[in-house]
Amino acid sequence: MNNCLKELRAERSWSQADLAAALDVSRQTVNAIEKGRYDPSLPLAFTISQLFKRRIEEIFFP
């Protein structure tokens, strides 16, 4: 699944570690999601959506 997580993170000048801490996941998980190697669970996708105040469909897309 493609996503714009890296761009959203960059807009806030957050490192992967910063985002990982906010989501309560590892930095490796954030890296894997950004590179499309890992699709987040639905609860994690909702948390990401709420954190960036965007709809899930605006962050994740086929």
N, C-alpha and C positions, 0 to 999 in steps of 0.2 A: 504494500500500500504506500502510495506517495504521500508526502506531507510537507508543510511549510514551517515545521517546528524550528528549524535552524534559523530561519529568517525572523520569526517571532522572537526567538531568544536574543538574536543580535540586536533587534530594535530596542531591547531593554538593557543591552550591554551586559547580559548574564553569561557566565561560563556554563559549560555543561554541568559542572559541579553545583553551581548555584541553582540551576533548574532541578537537578536531581534532589537537592535538599528540600526545595519547595514541594516536590512531588513525593518525597519520602521513598525514593528509589535510588539505585546506584547510578553513578556517572556512566557506567558501561551500558546500562539500560537506556539512558537518554541517547547515547551514541548510536546504539543499535536501532532505536526508533528513527532517529534522524536519517540514518543510512538506508532505511527500509528493510533491514534484516530482521526486524521484530515488530509485530503488530501489537499495540498495547491492548490490554483487556478493556472491556467496556467501562468498568468503573474508573480505570486510569485515564481513558480517553475523556470521560466526563470531567475528571479533575483537571486535566490539561485545558479543556474547553473553558471551564470556570476560571482558571488562573489567568488565561489570556482574554477572557470576556469575549469569546467568539463561539459561534456554533461549531459543533464537531465537523460538519461538512465543509466549513471554511478552513479547517486545519488538515483534515485527512480526506484523501480522494483517491479513486482508482487509477 
